[in-house]
Amino acid sequence: MLYYNSEIDRKYPKLIDYFKRGINDEDKNISHCLLFWGSDITSQCELALEIARILNCSKDGSMDCDCLNCRWVKEQTHPAVKIYTRLDFKEADSAEDGETAKGKKNININQAKAIINELSVTSDYHRVYIFCDRDDDGNLKPLNRLNFPEATSNALLKTFEEPPADTTFIFLTKDRTDIISTVVSRAQSFFVPSALENDYSYDLVESVVKDYWRIDRQQILEFEANFYKLALDNEPKIIFEQFQNYMLTVVKSNPDNKHLFYKLIQDISYVEDAKRQISLTPAMNLQAVVENLCFKIIL
Ligand SMILES: [Zn+2]
């Protein structure tokens, strides 16, 4: 199964830009422990592989680079870029309780030891270990406390904390609470929005947009600043989509409030306009789009 996506930069422009800047920074300003969370594990893996590619690229890291490192990552044959699941690493497991790889329930201590051994040898490459789960058909699944148990996490904790130079660990999971907190606290977390389908969530925007129709026009600048910050810190399109999800949820839970219903339906279309404006080529200035939207919805 190949997971590299050659259009990943269009899927997550903000996240890719963030990591690119961090990697190209003189001080390699990205954490050596990254935790991705969200419902779309395959997209998380694509993103992880792209980070691995940029970290290893011997040229400028551009998407179409054809240096040996980039070619290897794209073909998933790079010797230092690995997707680790409970089903991989067969040699190391064979000793353990006669389990076959197929029935193996978790990433076990033997795997942890093998990783530690492997890291004790220096590498010419930037090692990237992507931890997740998969089923027998190769479909990627999130890590949880069953497939990545506490004993294994603990065996690797020191390694996660102080890895050898040029080593990055990436954990793929649905929810941060599925990973033991000692690992989470050592990792930099990123929400990776689902690229598969709209998941109707609005957790990223709720604190800012909750009951926004009650906001007084005098406070519009504050609302606008908060909303703009959300859009800057995340993929703007996702923020607008989550805002729409929030509005739809309110509409559904207040079926008898006609006034609110009409307002929200109107506002959903204003947000749709904003989404269109930021995807134009060239895109409209994000701040202007947000400002325009706020003046339409805050009355
Ligand atoms: Zn390259």
Residues whose N, C-alpha, C, O or C-beta is under 5 A from the ligand:
A	BS01	ZN	C57 S58 K59 C65 D66 C67 C70
